[in-house]
């Protein structure tokens, strides 16, 4: 049996990696060049990871690779249309 994880390519501002991604400018930006922070609900905000930024992809992979090494077969990018 193979396992596939569902993933979202944004980080809640409450997550331990939010500040790292924010400070390294790894979120997409709005028209004013400011980090793209979207409303996730009434209680938290989300930073949308810039998957076109090679540094952001590398940082994201550093978080995902341990799961791959454990045997995860892949990821399904849900709700990231």
Buried (B, 14 or more C-beta within 10 A) or exposed (E): EEEEEEBBBBBBEEBEBBEEBBEEBBBBEEEEEEBBBEEBEEEEBBBBBBBEBEEBBEBBEEEBEEEEEEEBEEBEEEEEE
